[in-house]
Each structure stands twice: as C-alpha cells, then as structure tokens.
Amino acid sequence: MRILTFLAGAATGYVLGTRAGRGSYDKMMAKAQHLWDDPRTQQRIDAMGDSLRSKSPAVGEAVESAVSTVSRKLHEPQ
C-alpha cells in the first residue's frame, strides 16, 4: 500500500512539475531563438566560419603530422 501511495504522489508531482516547467522551457526557447535570429549573432557565426575555413589546411597538416608521429612510435621495436 505504501508503494502505491508513493507512486501516486510521484506521478502527481511529475505532472505538476511538468506543467510548471513547460512555461519556463518555452520562455527559454523563445529567448534562445531571438538570440539566434539576431543579425549580430549571425555575423559572428559567419566570421567564425570564415576563420575556421582559412585555418583548416594548417589544422589538417598538424593532425596528419601528429598521427604520423604516433604511428611511428607505436611501430618502433622496444
């Protein structure tokens, strides 16, 4: 009987908490969408993308070098 009472209380708390939490979630998502749609945000995202594209060849070379070094060390006789 105690477990049934506990489950009923937990279910009631979940339902009430979900309803209260949904309003906060909706507000948070609306604010996030507003921030995402801001032209200043989009300008920053575009600038970061351009920066990453310009640096990607150097990053690729560094990764290739690191993989080569690790591979060589793994295959060295000990």
C-alpha positions in Angstrom: 0.0 0.0 0.0 2.9 2.4 0.8 4.4 1.9 -2.6 1.1 2.7 -4.3 0.8 5.9 -2.3 4.4 6.8 -3.2 3.8 6.1 -6.9 0.6 8.2 -6.9 2.5 11.1 -5.2 5.4 10.8 -7.6 3.0 10.8 -10.6 1.2 13.9 -9.2 4.4 15.7 -8.6 5.7 14.9 -12.1 2.5 16.2 -13.7 2.5 19.4 -11.7 6.2 19.9 -12.2 6.0 19.3 -15.9 3.3 21.9 -16.3 5.2 24.5 -14.3 8.4 23.6 -16.1 6.9 23.9 -19.5 6.3 27.6 -19.2 9.9 28.2 -18.2 11.2 26.0 -21.0 9.0 27.9 -23.6 10.4 31.2 -22.3 14.0 30.0 -22.5 13.5 28.6 -26.0 11.9 31.9 -27.2 14.9 33.8 -25.8 17.3 31.4 -27.5 15.5 31.7 -30.8 15.5 35.5 -30.6 19.2 35.5 -29.9 19.9 33.1 -32.8 17.9 35.3 -35.2 19.8 38.4 -34.2 21.8 39.7 -37.1 24.8 40.4 -34.9 24.8 36.7 -33.8 24.7 35.6 -37.5 27.6 38.0 -38.3 29.7 36.4 -35.6 28.8 32.9 -36.8 29.8 33.8 -40.3 33.1 35.3 -39.2 33.9 32.2 -37.2 33.1 30.0 -40.1 35.4 32.1 -42.4 38.2 31.9 -39.8 37.8 28.2 -39.4 37.9 27.7 -43.2 41.1 29.7 -43.5 42.8 27.8 -40.8 41.6 24.3 -41.8 44.6 23.4 -44.0 47.1 24.2 -41.2 45.0 22.1 -38.7 44.9 19.2 -41.2 48.6 19.3 -41.6 49.1 19.3 -37.8 46.8 16.4 -37.4 48.5 14.4 -40.2 51.9 15.1 -38.5 50.6 14.0 -35.1 49.1 10.8 -36.5 52.3 10.0 -38.3 54.4 10.5 -35.2 52.1 8.3 -33.1 52.0 5.6 -35.7 55.8 5.6 -36.0 56.2 5.4 -32.2 53.7 2.5 -32.0 55.6 0.5 -34.6 59.1 1.1 -33.2 60.7 -2.0 -31.7 61.1 -1.7 -28.0 
